[in-house]
Amino acid sequence: MRQLREHPLTTLGGLLAVAFVLFMCSGIPALKNAHHGTNLVLGNICWFGFLLTALVFVIAGVYTLAHRTGHARSAS
C-alpha cells in the first residue's frame, strides 16, 4: 500500500502494462485455440492472470481515488 500511496501513477501504469501483456499473450492463436497440453495451460494462465491483474488495477484505482479525495477534503 505504501508504494501505491507514494507512487500511484507508476504502480497503476505497471499494472496496466502487465495486464496488457497478459491479454495479448492470451490471444495468441496457438494458446487461444488449444484444447489440451501445455498450450492450454499457458493460455489459461495468461487469461486468468489478465483478469486478476485487471481486477487489482480497478481496486487500486478506486483506492487511489478515494485516498486522494479524502486528502482533498481534510485539507479544506
Rosetta constraint file for C-alpha pairs under 8 A:
AtomPair CA 1 CA 5 HARMONIC 6.18 0.50
AtomPair CA 2 CA 6 HARMONIC 6.06 0.50
AtomPair CA 3 CA 7 HARMONIC 5.70 0.50
AtomPair CA 3 CA 8 HARMONIC 7.27 0.50
AtomPair CA 3 CA 11 HARMONIC 7.15 0.50
AtomPair CA 4 CA 8 HARMONIC 4.74 0.50
AtomPair CA 4 CA 11 HARMONIC 5.96 0.50
AtomPair CA 4 CA 12 HARMONIC 7.92 0.50
AtomPair CA 4 CA 60 HARMONIC 7.61 0.50
AtomPair CA 4 CA 64 HARMONIC 7.37 0.50
AtomPair CA 5 CA 64 HARMONIC 7.09 0.50
AtomPair CA 7 CA 11 HARMONIC 6.19 0.50
AtomPair CA 8 CA 12 HARMONIC 5.96 0.50
AtomPair CA 8 CA 64 HARMONIC 6.96 0.50
AtomPair CA 9 CA 13 HARMONIC 5.76 0.50
AtomPair CA 10 CA 14 HARMONIC 6.05 0.50
AtomPair CA 11 CA 15 HARMONIC 6.30 0.50
AtomPair CA 12 CA 16 HARMONIC 6.10 0.50
AtomPair CA 12 CA 57 HARMONIC 6.43 0.50
AtomPair CA 12 CA 60 HARMONIC 7.31 0.50
AtomPair CA 12 CA 61 HARMONIC 7.18 0.50
AtomPair CA 13 CA 17 HARMONIC 6.14 0.50
AtomPair CA 14 CA 18 HARMONIC 6.21 0.50
AtomPair CA 15 CA 19 HARMONIC 6.10 0.50
AtomPair CA 15 CA 53 HARMONIC 6.52 0.50
AtomPair CA 15 CA 54 HARMONIC 7.68 0.50
AtomPair CA 15 CA 56 HARMONIC 7.84 0.50
AtomPair CA 15 CA 57 HARMONIC 6.00 0.50
AtomPair CA 16 CA 20 HARMONIC 6.11 0.50
AtomPair CA 16 CA 53 HARMONIC 7.87 0.50
AtomPair CA 16 CA 54 HARMONIC 7.48 0.50
AtomPair CA 16 CA 57 HARMONIC 6.92 0.50
AtomPair CA 17 CA 21 HARMONIC 6.26 0.50
AtomPair CA 18 CA 22 HARMONIC 6.17 0.50
AtomPair CA 18 CA 50 HARMONIC 7.76 0.50
AtomPair CA 18 CA 53 HARMONIC 7.27 0.50
AtomPair CA 19 CA 23 HARMONIC 6.02 0.50
AtomPair CA 19 CA 49 HARMONIC 7.64 0.50
AtomPair CA 19 CA 50 HARMONIC 4.98 0.50
AtomPair CA 19 CA 51 HARMONIC 7.79 0.50
AtomPair CA 19 CA 53 HARMONIC 5.54 0.50
AtomPair CA 19 CA 54 HARMONIC 6.07 0.50
AtomPair CA 20 CA 24 HARMONIC 6.13 0.50
AtomPair CA 20 CA 50 HARMONIC 7.53 0.50
AtomPair CA 21 CA 25 HARMONIC 6.13 0.50
AtomPair CA 22 CA 26 HARMONIC 6.13 0.50
AtomPair CA 22 CA 46 HARMONIC 5.02 0.50
AtomPair CA 22 CA 47 HARMONIC 6.66 0.50
AtomPair CA 22 CA 49 HARMONIC 6.58 0.50
AtomPair CA 22 CA 50 HARMONIC 5.18 0.50
AtomPair CA 23 CA 27 HARMONIC 6.56 0.50
AtomPair CA 23 CA 46 HARMONIC 6.74 0.50
AtomPair CA 23 CA 47 HARMONIC 6.36 0.50
AtomPair CA 23 CA 50 HARMONIC 5.60 0.50
AtomPair CA 24 CA 28 HARMONIC 6.97 0.50
AtomPair CA 25 CA 31 HARMONIC 7.92 0.50
AtomPair CA 25 CA 43 HARMONIC 7.46 0.50
AtomPair CA 25 CA 46 HARMONIC 6.22 0.50
AtomPair CA 26 CA 31 HARMONIC 6.40 0.50
AtomPair CA 26 CA 32 HARMONIC 6.12 0.50
AtomPair CA 26 CA 43 HARMONIC 5.19 0.50
AtomPair CA 26 CA 44 HARMONIC 7.41 0.50
AtomPair CA 26 CA 46 HARMONIC 5.08 0.50
AtomPair CA 26 CA 47 HARMONIC 5.28 0.50
AtomPair CA 27 CA 31 HARMONIC 7.02 0.50
AtomPair CA 27 CA 32 HARMONIC 5.61 0.50
AtomPair CA 28 CA 32 HARMONIC 5.83 0.50
AtomPair CA 29 CA 33 HARMONIC 5.75 0.50
AtomPair CA 30 CA 34 HARMONIC 6.13 0.50
AtomPair CA 30 CA 39 HARMONIC 6.72 0.50
AtomPair CA 31 CA 39 HARMONIC 4.99 0.50
AtomPair CA 31 CA 40 HARMONIC 5.89 0.50
AtomPair CA 31 CA 42 HARMONIC 6.66 0.50
AtomPair CA 31 CA 43 HARMONIC 4.64 0.50
AtomPair CA 32 CA 40 HARMONIC 7.51 0.50
AtomPair CA 32 CA 43 HARMONIC 5.97 0.50
AtomPair CA 33 CA 40 HARMONIC 7.93 0.50
AtomPair CA 34 CA 39 HARMONIC 5.88 0.50
AtomPair CA 34 CA 40 HARMONIC 5.00 0.50
AtomPair CA 34 CA 43 HARMONIC 7.82 0.50
AtomPair CA 35 CA 40 HARMONIC 5.97 0.50
AtomPair CA 36 CA 40 HARMONIC 5.30 0.50
AtomPair CA 36 CA 41 HARMONIC 7.76 0.50
AtomPair CA 37 CA 41 HARMONIC 6.62 0.50
AtomPair CA 38 CA 42 HARMONIC 6.13 0.50
AtomPair CA 39 CA 43 HARMONIC 5.98 0.50
AtomPair CA 40 CA 44 HARMONIC 6.12 0.50
AtomPair CA 41 CA 45 HARMONIC 6.14 0.50
AtomPair CA 42 CA 46 HARMONIC 6.15 0.50
AtomPair CA 43 CA 47 HARMONIC 6.12 0.50
AtomPair CA 44 CA 48 HARMONIC 5.92 0.50
AtomPair CA 45 CA 49 HARMONIC 5.65 0.50
AtomPair CA 46 CA 50 HARMONIC 6.05 0.50
AtomPair CA 47 CA 51 HARMONIC 6.37 0.50
AtomPair CA 48 CA 52 HARMONIC 6.09 0.50
AtomPair CA 49 CA 53 HARMONIC 6.00 0.50
AtomPair CA 50 CA 54 HARMONIC 5.97 0.50
AtomPair CA 51 CA 55 HARMONIC 6.17 0.50
AtomPair CA 52 CA 56 HARMONIC 6.23 0.50
AtomPair CA 53 CA 57 HARMONIC 6.06 0.50
AtomPair CA 54 CA 58 HARMONIC 6.28 0.50
AtomPair CA 55 CA 59 HARMONIC 6.25 0.50
AtomPair CA 56 CA 60 HARMONIC 5.93 0.50
AtomPair CA 57 CA 61 HARMONIC 5.99 0.50
AtomPair CA 58 CA 62 HARMONIC 6.20 0.50
AtomPair CA 59 CA 63 HARMONIC 6.10 0.50
AtomPair CA 60 CA 64 HARMONIC 6.02 0.50
AtomPair CA 61 CA 65 HARMONIC 6.09 0.50
AtomPair CA 62 CA 66 HARMONIC 6.05 0.50
AtomPair CA 63 CA 67 HARMONIC 5.96 0.50
AtomPair CA 64 CA 68 HARMONIC 6.08 0.50
AtomPair CA 65 CA 69 HARMONIC 6.06 0.50
AtomPair CA 66 CA 70 HARMONIC 6.04 0.50
AtomPair CA 67 CA 71 HARMONIC 6.36 0.50
AtomPair CA 68 CA 72 HARMONIC 6.21 0.50
AtomPair CA 69 CA 73 HARMONIC 6.25 0.50
AtomPair CA 70 CA 74 HARMONIC 6.23 0.50
AtomPair CA 71 CA 75 HARMONIC 6.08 0.50
AtomPair CA 72 CA 76 HARMONIC 6.58 0.50
